[in-house]
Amino acid sequence: MPDFGQSLGAAIAIGLAAIGTAWAQSRIGSAGAGTIAENPDLVGPVIILEAIPETMVILGFVVAAMILML
């Protein structure tokens, strides 16, 4: 059973990663929508750029899991 410090650390790891991802995706999403409106051929790269910040949440989840399991 993890103690309070481990639980707090895991919550901070996943919470800050999620907040950072949300902030990044909001900026990229609005810019991407404008880009697609001007040039519809750029849908693929915009989707890739929108998905890249998701790696921060995955890394935050891995760090949180490592904090709780180790």
PDB file of N, CA, C and O in Angstrom:
ATOM      1  N   MET A   1       0.848  -1.182   0.000  1.00  0.00           N
ATOM      2  CA  MET A   1       0.000   0.000   0.000  1.00  0.00           C
ATOM      3  C   MET A   1       0.888   1.238   0.000  1.00  0.00           C
ATOM      4  O   MET A   1       1.717   1.408   0.894  1.00  0.00           O
ATOM      5  N   PRO A   2       0.716   2.124  -1.022  1.00  0.00           N
ATOM      6  CA  PRO A   2       1.545   3.325  -1.086  1.00  0.00           C
ATOM      7  C   PRO A   2       1.157   4.308   0.017  1.00  0.00           C
ATOM      8  O   PRO A   2      -0.007   4.413   0.403  1.00  0.00           O
ATOM      9  N   ASP A   3       2.158   5.018   0.506  1.00  0.00           N
ATOM     10  CA  ASP A   3       1.872   6.017   1.529  1.00  0.00           C
ATOM     11  C   ASP A   3       1.411   7.322   0.870  1.00  0.00           C
ATOM     12  O   ASP A   3       1.303   7.412  -0.353  1.00  0.00           O
ATOM     13  N   PHE A   4       1.145   8.320   1.701  1.00  0.00           N
ATOM     14  CA  PHE A   4       0.594   9.568   1.184  1.00  0.00           C
ATOM     15  C   PHE A   4       1.554  10.271   0.227  1.00  0.00           C
ATOM     16  O   PHE A   4       1.117  10.834  -0.777  1.00  0.00           O
ATOM     17  N   GLY A   5       2.852  10.247   0.521  1.00  0.00           N
ATOM     18  CA  GLY A   5       3.841  10.905  -0.328  1.00  0.00           C
ATOM     19  C   GLY A   5       3.920  10.287  -1.712  1.00  0.00           C
ATOM     20  O   GLY A   5       4.020  11.000  -2.710  1.00  0.00           O
ATOM     21  N   GLN A   6       3.875   8.965  -1.775  1.00  0.00           N
ATOM     22  CA  GLN A   6       3.891   8.293  -3.075  1.00  0.00           C
ATOM     23  C   GLN A   6       2.636   8.616  -3.871  1.00  0.00           C
ATOM     24  O   GLN A   6       2.705   8.883  -5.071  1.00  0.00           O
ATOM     25  N   SER A   7       1.506   8.592  -3.209  1.00  0.00           N
ATOM     26  CA  SER A   7       0.255   8.898  -3.908  1.00  0.00           C
ATOM     27  C   SER A   7       0.243  10.335  -4.407  1.00  0.00           C
ATOM     28  O   SER A   7      -0.202  10.602  -5.523  1.00  0.00           O
ATOM     29  N   LEU A   8       0.730  11.264  -3.586  1.00  0.00           N
ATOM     30  CA  LEU A   8       0.794  12.661  -3.998  1.00  0.00           C
ATOM     31  C   LEU A   8       1.750  12.841  -5.171  1.00  0.00           C
ATOM     32  O   LEU A   8       1.449  13.580  -6.109  1.00  0.00           O
ATOM     33  N   GLY A   9       2.883  12.181  -5.127  1.00  0.00           N
ATOM     34  CA  GLY A   9       3.837  12.262  -6.230  1.00  0.00           C
ATOM     35  C   GLY A   9       3.267  11.717  -7.522  1.00  0.00           C
ATOM     36  O   GLY A   9       3.458  12.308  -8.584  1.00  0.00           O
ATOM     37  N   ALA A  10       2.572  10.601  -7.444  1.00  0.00           N
ATOM     38  CA  ALA A  10       1.955  10.025  -8.637  1.00  0.00           C
ATOM     39  C   ALA A  10       0.858  10.934  -9.185  1.00  0.00           C
ATOM     40  O   ALA A  10       0.720  11.092 -10.398  1.00  0.00           O
ATOM     41  N   ALA A  11       0.083  11.527  -8.284  1.00  0.00           N
ATOM     42  CA  ALA A  11      -0.979  12.439  -8.729  1.00  0.00           C
ATOM     43  C   ALA A  11      -0.402  13.672  -9.402  1.00  0.00           C
ATOM     44  O   ALA A  11      -0.932  14.140 -10.409  1.00  0.00           O
ATOM     45  N   ILE A  12       0.678  14.196  -8.852  1.00  0.00           N
ATOM     46  CA  ILE A  12       1.318  15.363  -9.465  1.00  0.00           C
ATOM     47  C   ILE A  12       1.904  14.984 -10.820  1.00  0.00           C
ATOM     48  O   ILE A  12       1.796  15.760 -11.770  1.00  0.00           O
ATOM     49  N   ALA A  13       2.521  13.811 -10.931  1.00  0.00           N
ATOM     50  CA  ALA A  13       3.128  13.389 -12.199  1.00  0.00           C
ATOM     51  C   ALA A  13       2.090  13.284 -13.303  1.00  0.00           C
ATOM     52  O   ALA A  13       2.311  13.794 -14.401  1.00  0.00           O
ATOM     53  N   ILE A  14       0.988  12.648 -13.044  1.00  0.00           N
ATOM     54  CA  ILE A  14      -0.017  12.475 -14.099  1.00  0.00           C
ATOM     55  C   ILE A  14      -0.826  13.750 -14.286  1.00  0.00           C
ATOM     56  O   ILE A  14      -1.244  14.054 -15.403  1.00  0.00           O
ATOM     57  N   GLY A  15      -1.052  14.501 -13.214  1.00  0.00           N
ATOM     58  CA  GLY A  15      -1.853  15.724 -13.324  1.00  0.00           C
ATOM     59  C   GLY A  15      -1.151  16.804 -14.113  1.00  0.00           C
ATOM     60  O   GLY A  15      -1.751  17.413 -14.999  1.00  0.00           O
ATOM     61  N   LEU A  16       0.102  17.051 -13.809  1.00  0.00           N
ATOM     62  CA  LEU A  16       0.830  18.085 -14.546  1.00  0.00           C
ATOM     63  C   LEU A  16       1.046  17.679 -15.998  1.00  0.00           C
ATOM     64  O   LEU A  16       1.018  18.526 -16.891  1.00  0.00           O
ATOM     65  N   ALA A  17       1.262  16.387 -16.239  1.00  0.00           N
ATOM     66  CA  ALA A  17       1.404  15.933 -17.620  1.00  0.00           C
ATOM     67  C   ALA A  17       0.107  16.134 -18.395  1.00  0.00           C
ATOM     68  O   ALA A  17       0.137  16.518 -19.564  1.00  0.00           O
ATOM     69  N   ALA A  18      -1.013  15.880 -17.764  1.00  0.00           N
ATOM     70  CA  ALA A  18      -2.312  16.066 -18.431  1.00  0.00           C
ATOM     71  C   ALA A  18      -2.595  17.543 -18.693  1.00  0.00           C
ATOM     72  O   ALA A  18      -3.115  17.900 -19.750  1.00  0.00           O
ATOM     73  N   ILE A  19      -2.255  18.395 -17.735  1.00  0.00           N
ATOM     74  CA  ILE A  19      -2.482  19.835 -17.925  1.00  0.00           C
ATOM     75  C   ILE A  19      -1.599  20.362 -19.057  1.00  0.00           C
ATOM     76  O   ILE A  19      -2.053  21.147 -19.890  1.00  0.00           O
ATOM     77  N   GLY A  20      -0.347  19.933 -19.083  1.00  0.00           N
ATOM     78  CA  GLY A  20       0.553  20.358 -20.157  1.00  0.00           C
ATOM     79  C   GLY A  20       0.089  19.895 -21.518  1.00  0.00           C
ATOM     80  O   GLY A  20       0.177  20.633 -22.500  1.00  0.00           O
ATOM     81  N   THR A  21      -0.406  18.670 -21.576  1.00  0.00           N
ATOM     82  CA  THR A  21      -0.917  18.144 -22.840  1.00  0.00           C
ATOM     83  C   THR A  21      -2.161  18.901 -23.292  1.00  0.00           C
ATOM     84  O   THR A  21      -2.302  19.214 -24.475  1.00  0.00           O
ATOM     85  N   ALA A  22      -3.041  19.189 -22.380  1.00  0.00           N
ATOM     86  CA  ALA A  22      -4.257  19.929 -22.730  1.00  0.00           C
ATOM     87  C   ALA A  22      -3.920  21.319 -23.252  1.00  0.00           C
ATOM     88  O   ALA A  22      -4.510  21.785 -24.227  1.00  0.00           O
ATOM     89  N   TRP A  23      -2.984  21.967 -22.608  1.00  0.00           N
ATOM     90  CA  TRP A  23      -2.573  23.306 -23.056  1.00  0.00           C
ATOM     91  C   TRP A  23      -1.953  23.244 -24.454  1.00  0.00           C
ATOM     92  O   TRP A  23      -2.279  24.056 -25.320  1.00  0.00           O
ATOM     93  N   ALA A  24      -1.050  22.266 -24.668  1.00  0.00           N
ATOM     94  CA  ALA A  24      -0.393  22.136 -25.974  1.00  0.00           C
ATOM     95  C   ALA A  24      -1.389  21.795 -27.070  1.00  0.00           C
ATOM     96  O   ALA A  24      -1.332  22.354 -28.165  1.00  0.00           O
ATOM     97  N   GLN A  25      -2.304  20.872 -26.774  1.00  0.00           N
ATOM     98  CA  GLN A  25      -3.264  20.476 -27.801  1.00  0.00           C
ATOM     99  C   GLN A  25      -4.251  21.589 -28.120  1.00  0.00           C
ATOM    100  O   GLN A  25      -4.737  21.672 -29.248  1.00  0.00           O
ATOM    101  N   SER A  26      -4.551  22.436 -27.163  1.00  0.00           N
ATOM    102  CA  SER A  26      -5.450  23.546 -27.476  1.00  0.00           C
ATOM    103  C   SER A  26      -4.788  24.513 -28.446  1.00  0.00           C
ATOM    104  O   SER A  26      -5.434  25.024 -29.361  1.00  0.00           O
ATOM    105  N   ARG A  27      -3.506  24.759 -28.243  1.00  0.00           N
ATOM    106  CA  ARG A  27      -2.778  25.649 -29.168  1.00  0.00           C
ATOM    107  C   ARG A  27      -2.609  25.008 -30.534  1.00  0.00           C
ATOM    108  O   ARG A  27      -2.840  25.649 -31.559  1.00  0.00           O
ATOM    109  N   ILE A  28      -2.206  23.747 -30.551  1.00  0.00           N
ATOM    110  CA  ILE A  28      -1.981  23.058 -31.818  1.00  0.00           C
ATOM    111  C   ILE A  28      -3.300  22.861 -32.557  1.00  0.00           C
ATOM    112  O   ILE A  28      -3.347  22.967 -33.782  1.00  0.00           O
ATOM    113  N   GLY A  29      -4.352  22.579 -31.832  1.00  0.00           N
ATOM    114  CA  GLY A  29      -5.649  22.358 -32.473  1.00  0.00           C
ATOM    115  C   GLY A  29      -6.167  23.586 -33.182  1.00  0.00           C
ATOM    116  O   GLY A  29      -6.654  23.501 -34.310  1.00  0.00           O
ATOM    117  N   SER A  30      -6.065  24.729 -32.528  1.00  0.00           N
ATOM    118  CA  SER A  30      -6.554  25.947 -33.182  1.00  0.00           C
ATOM    119  C   SER A  30      -5.680  26.311 -34.383  1.00  0.00           C
ATOM    120  O   SER A  30      -6.195  26.723 -35.423  1.00  0.00           O
ATOM    121  N   ALA A  31      -4.374  26.160 -34.245  1.00  0.00           N
ATOM    122  CA  ALA A  31      -3.489  26.443 -35.374  1.00  0.00           C
ATOM    123  C   ALA A  31      -3.701  25.435 -36.496  1.00  0.00           C
ATOM    124  O   ALA A  31      -3.663  25.788 -37.674  1.00  0.00           O
ATOM    125  N   GLY A  32      -3.924  24.186 -36.123  1.00  0.00           N
ATOM    126  CA  GLY A  32      -4.158  23.154 -37.124  1.00  0.00           C
ATOM    127  C   GLY A  32      -5.450  23.360 -37.878  1.00  0.00           C
ATOM    128  O   GLY A  32      -5.513  23.120 -39.084  1.00  0.00           O
ATOM    129  N   ALA A  33      -6.483  23.804 -37.182  1.00  0.00           N
ATOM    130  CA  ALA A  33      -7.752  24.070 -37.866  1.00  0.00           C
ATOM    131  C   ALA A  33      -7.588  25.189 -38.893  1.00  0.00           C
ATOM    132  O   ALA A  33      -8.142  25.120 -39.990  1.00  0.00           O
ATOM    133  N   GLY A  34      -6.829  26.210 -38.530  1.00  0.00           N
ATOM    134  CA  GLY A  34      -6.572  27.286 -39.483  1.00  0.00           C
ATOM    135  C   GLY A  34      -5.755  26.825 -40.670  1.00  0.00           C
ATOM    136  O   GLY A  34      -5.992  27.237 -41.805  1.00  0.00           O
ATOM    137  N   THR A  35      -4.792  25.965 -40.392  1.00  0.00           N
ATOM    138  CA  THR A  35      -3.945  25.442 -41.472  1.00  0.00           C
ATOM    139  C   THR A  35      -4.752  24.585 -42.432  1.00  0.00           C
ATOM    140  O   THR A  35      -4.603  24.698 -43.648  1.00  0.00           O
ATOM    141  N   ILE A  36      -5.608  23.730 -41.887  1.00  0.00           N
ATOM    142  CA  ILE A  36      -6.428  22.862 -42.746  1.00  0.00           C
ATOM    143  C   ILE A  36      -7.427  23.685 -43.552  1.00  0.00           C
ATOM    144  O   ILE A  36      -7.728  23.348 -44.697  1.00  0.00           O
ATOM    145  N   ALA A  37      -7.941  24.755 -42.963  1.00  0.00           N
ATOM    146  CA  ALA A  37      -8.870  25.611 -43.694  1.00  0.00           C
ATOM    147  C   ALA A  37      -8.196  26.262 -44.895  1.00  0.00           C
ATOM    148  O   ALA A  37      -8.818  26.446 -45.941  1.00  0.00           O
ATOM    149  N   GLU A  38      -6.926  26.608 -44.741  1.00  0.00           N
ATOM    150  CA  GLU A  38      -6.201  27.228 -45.846  1.00  0.00           C
ATOM    151  C   GLU A  38      -5.681  26.206 -46.843  1.00  0.00           C
ATOM    152  O   GLU A  38      -5.670  26.466 -48.046  1.00  0.00           O
ATOM    153  N   ASN A  39      -5.245  25.030 -46.350  1.00  0.00           N
ATOM    154  CA  ASN A  39      -4.681  24.015 -47.231  1.00  0.00           C
ATOM    155  C   ASN A  39      -5.131  22.636 -46.766  1.00  0.00           C
ATOM    156  O   ASN A  39      -4.512  22.061 -45.870  1.00  0.00           O
ATOM    157  N   PRO A  40      -6.195  22.091 -47.354  1.00  0.00           N
ATOM    158  CA  PRO A  40      -6.729  20.799 -46.911  1.00  0.00           C
ATOM    159  C   PRO A  40      -5.769  19.621 -47.115  1.00  0.00           C
ATOM    160  O   PRO A  40      -5.986  18.553 -46.543  1.00  0.00           O
ATOM    161  N   ASP A  41      -4.728  19.793 -47.908  1.00  0.00           N
ATOM    162  CA  ASP A  41      -3.772  18.705 -48.118  1.00  0.00           C
ATOM    163  C   ASP A  41      -2.917  18.429 -46.892  1.00  0.00           C
ATOM    164  O   ASP A  41      -2.229  17.409 -46.853  1.00  0.00           O
ATOM    165  N   LEU A  42      -2.934  19.296 -45.897  1.00  0.00           N
ATOM    166  CA  LEU A  42      -2.085  19.149 -44.711  1.00  0.00           C
ATOM    167  C   LEU A  42      -2.804  18.484 -43.540  1.00  0.00           C
ATOM    168  O   LEU A  42      -2.415  18.671 -42.387  1.00  0.00           O
ATOM    169  N   VAL A  43      -3.840  17.715 -43.825  1.00  0.00           N
ATOM    170  CA  VAL A  43      -4.588  17.047 -42.744  1.00  0.00           C
ATOM    171  C   VAL A  43      -3.710  16.034 -42.022  1.00  0.00           C
ATOM    172  O   VAL A  43      -3.721  15.975 -40.792  1.00  0.00           O
ATOM    173  N   GLY A  44      -2.956  15.241 -42.761  1.00  0.00           N
ATOM    174  CA  GLY A  44      -2.110  14.211 -42.153  1.00  0.00           C
ATOM    175  C   GLY A  44      -1.081  14.776 -41.187  1.00  0.00           C
ATOM    176  O   GLY A  44      -1.020  14.341 -40.037  1.00  0.00           O
ATOM    177  N   PRO A  45      -0.271  15.735 -41.627  1.00  0.00           N
ATOM    178  CA  PRO A  45       0.715  16.303 -40.687  1.00  0.00           C
ATOM    179  C   PRO A  45       0.073  16.987 -39.481  1.00  0.00           C
ATOM    180  O   PRO A  45       0.628  16.944 -38.383  1.00  0.00           O
ATOM    181  N   VAL A  46      -1.072  17.609 -39.666  1.00  0.00           N
ATOM    182  CA  VAL A  46      -1.731  18.265 -38.534  1.00  0.00           C
ATOM    183  C   VAL A  46      -2.211  17.227 -37.527  1.00  0.00           C
ATOM    184  O   VAL A  46      -2.116  17.452 -36.320  1.00  0.00           O
ATOM    185  N   ILE A  47      -2.716  16.114 -37.994  1.00  0.00           N
ATOM    186  CA  ILE A  47      -3.142  15.047 -37.070  1.00  0.00           C
ATOM    187  C   ILE A  47      -1.950  14.495 -36.303  1.00  0.00           C
ATOM    188  O   ILE A  47      -2.051  14.221 -35.107  1.00  0.00           O
ATOM    189  N   ILE A  48      -0.825  14.333 -36.986  1.00  0.00           N
ATOM    190  CA  ILE A  48       0.384  13.848 -36.302  1.00  0.00           C
ATOM    191  C   ILE A  48       0.838  14.861 -35.256  1.00  0.00           C
ATOM    192  O   ILE A  48       1.194  14.480 -34.140  1.00  0.00           O
ATOM    193  N   LEU A  49       0.829  16.147 -35.606  1.00  0.00           N
ATOM    194  CA  LEU A  49       1.233  17.172 -34.648  1.00  0.00           C
ATOM    195  C   LEU A  49       0.269  17.245 -33.469  1.00  0.00           C
ATOM    196  O   LEU A  49       0.672  17.581 -32.356  1.00  0.00           O
ATOM    197  N   GLU A  50      -0.993  16.933 -33.708  1.00  0.00           N
ATOM    198  CA  GLU A  50      -1.975  16.924 -32.617  1.00  0.00           C
ATOM    199  C   GLU A  50      -1.760  15.729 -31.689  1.00  0.00           C
ATOM    200  O   GLU A  50      -2.060  15.810 -30.498  1.00  0.00           O
ATOM    201  N   ALA A  51      -1.246  14.631 -32.220  1.00  0.00           N
ATOM    202  CA  ALA A  51      -1.063  13.420 -31.416  1.00  0.00           C
ATOM    203  C   ALA A  51       0.244  13.419 -30.638  1.00  0.00           C
ATOM    204  O   ALA A  51       0.352  12.705 -29.641  1.00  0.00           O
ATOM    205  N   ILE A  52       1.225  14.182 -31.053  1.00  0.00           N
ATOM    206  CA  ILE A  52       2.532  14.162 -30.394  1.00  0.00           C
ATOM    207  C   ILE A  52       2.445  14.547 -28.914  1.00  0.00           C
ATOM    208  O   ILE A  52       3.095  13.890 -28.101  1.00  0.00           O
ATOM    209  N   PRO A  53       1.683  15.569 -28.514  1.00  0.00           N
ATOM    210  CA  PRO A  53       1.628  15.886 -27.073  1.00  0.00           C
ATOM    211  C   PRO A  53       1.044  14.779 -26.209  1.00  0.00           C
ATOM    212  O   PRO A  53       1.242  14.784 -24.994  1.00  0.00           O
ATOM    213  N   GLU A  54       0.338  13.845 -26.797  1.00  0.00           N
ATOM    214  CA  GLU A  54      -0.207  12.735 -26.005  1.00  0.00           C
ATOM    215  C   GLU A  54       0.897  11.911 -25.364  1.00  0.00           C
ATOM    216  O   GLU A  54       0.674  11.234 -24.360  1.00  0.00           O
ATOM    217  N   THR A  55       2.081  11.969 -25.943  1.00  0.00           N
ATOM    218  CA  THR A  55       3.182  11.202 -25.350  1.00  0.00           C
ATOM    219  C   THR A  55       3.518  11.720 -23.956  1.00  0.00           C
ATOM    220  O   THR A  55       4.014  10.967 -23.118  1.00  0.00           O
ATOM    221  N   MET A  56       3.251  13.006 -23.701  1.00  0.00           N
ATOM    222  CA  MET A  56       3.517  13.538 -22.355  1.00  0.00           C
ATOM    223  C   MET A  56       2.628  12.868 -21.323  1.00  0.00           C
ATOM    224  O   MET A  56       3.077  12.582 -20.213  1.00  0.00           O
ATOM    225  N   VAL A  57       1.376  12.613 -21.672  1.00  0.00           N
ATOM    226  CA  VAL A  57       0.472  11.934 -20.738  1.00  0.00           C
ATOM    227  C   VAL A  57       0.906  10.492 -20.520  1.00  0.00           C
ATOM    228  O   VAL A  57       0.856   9.976 -19.404  1.00  0.00           O
ATOM    229  N   ILE A  58       1.332   9.853 -21.598  1.00  0.00           N
ATOM    230  CA  ILE A  58       1.789   8.468 -21.461  1.00  0.00           C
ATOM    231  C   ILE A  58       3.016   8.414 -20.560  1.00  0.00           C
ATOM    232  O   ILE A  58       3.112   7.544 -19.694  1.00  0.00           O
ATOM    233  N   LEU A  59       3.956   9.338 -20.759  1.00  0.00           N
ATOM    234  CA  LEU A  59       5.143   9.364 -19.902  1.00  0.00           C
ATOM    235  C   LEU A  59       4.770   9.691 -18.457  1.00  0.00           C
ATOM    236  O   LEU A  59       5.338   9.116 -17.528  1.00  0.00           O
ATOM    237  N   GLY A  60       3.825  10.605 -18.258  1.00  0.00           N
ATOM    238  CA  GLY A  60       3.356  10.909 -16.911  1.00  0.00           C
ATOM    239  C   GLY A  60       2.718   9.709 -16.259  1.00  0.00           C
ATOM    240  O   GLY A  60       2.903   9.482 -15.064  1.00  0.00           O
ATOM    241  N   PHE A  61       1.973   8.940 -17.019  1.00  0.00           N
ATOM    242  CA  PHE A  61       1.353   7.729 -16.500  1.00  0.00           C
ATOM    243  C   PHE A  61       2.410   6.701 -16.119  1.00  0.00           C
ATOM    244  O   PHE A  61       2.301   6.053 -15.078  1.00  0.00           O
ATOM    245  N   VAL A  62       3.419   6.550 -16.945  1.00  0.00           N
ATOM    246  CA  VAL A  62       4.490   5.594 -16.643  1.00  0.00           C
ATOM    247  C   VAL A  62       5.233   6.005 -15.381  1.00  0.00           C
ATOM    248  O   VAL A  62       5.538   5.165 -14.535  1.00  0.00           O
ATOM    249  N   VAL A  63       5.524   7.294 -15.253  1.00  0.00           N
ATOM    250  CA  VAL A  63       6.209   7.776 -14.052  1.00  0.00           C
ATOM    251  C   VAL A  63       5.338   7.559 -12.820  1.00  0.00           C
ATOM    252  O   VAL A  63       5.834   7.141 -11.774  1.00  0.00           O
ATOM    253  N   ALA A  64       4.040   7.843 -12.939  1.00  0.00           N
ATOM    254  CA  ALA A  64       3.135   7.630 -11.808  1.00  0.00           C
ATOM    255  C   ALA A  64       3.074   6.153 -11.430  1.00  0.00           C
ATOM    256  O   ALA A  64       3.076   5.816 -10.247  1.00  0.00           O
ATOM    257  N   ALA A  65       3.021   5.282 -12.417  1.00  0.00           N
ATOM    258  CA  ALA A  65       2.994   3.847 -12.134  1.00  0.00           C
ATOM    259  C   ALA A  65       4.282   3.397 -11.471  1.00  0.00           C
ATOM    260  O   ALA A  65       4.264   2.570 -10.559  1.00  0.00           O
ATOM    261  N   MET A  66       5.416   3.950 -11.938  1.00  0.00           N
ATOM    262  CA  MET A  66       6.695   3.582 -11.333  1.00  0.00           C
ATOM    263  C   MET A  66       6.776   4.080  -9.893  1.00  0.00           C
ATOM    264  O   MET A  66       7.316   3.388  -9.030  1.00  0.00           O
ATOM    265  N   ILE A  67       6.250   5.264  -9.628  1.00  0.00           N
ATOM    266  CA  ILE A  67       6.254   5.790  -8.251  1.00  0.00           C
ATOM    267  C   ILE A  67       5.436   4.887  -7.344  1.00  0.00           C
ATOM    268  O   ILE A  67       5.843   4.606  -6.217  1.00  0.00           O
ATOM    269  N   LEU A  68       4.299   4.435  -7.819  1.00  0.00           N
ATOM    270  CA  LEU A  68       3.425   3.615  -6.983  1.00  0.00           C
ATOM    271  C   LEU A  68       3.912   2.184  -6.830  1.00  0.00           C
ATOM    272  O   LEU A  68       3.668   1.558  -5.799  1.00  0.00           O
ATOM    273  N   MET A  69       4.597   1.656  -7.840  1.00  0.00           N
ATOM    274  CA  MET A  69       5.006   0.255  -7.794  1.00  0.00           C
ATOM    275  C   MET A  69       6.387   0.055  -7.191  1.00  0.00           C
ATOM    276  O   MET A  69       6.678  -1.022  -6.671  1.00  0.00           O
ATOM    277  N   LEU A  70       7.242   1.067  -7.251  1.00  0.00           N
ATOM    278  CA  LEU A  70       8.610   0.875  -6.734  1.00  0.00           C
ATOM    279  C   LEU A  70       8.751   1.366  -5.329  1.00  0.00           C
ATOM    280  O   LEU A  70       9.834   1.278  -4.750  1.00  0.00           O
TER     281      LEU A  70
END
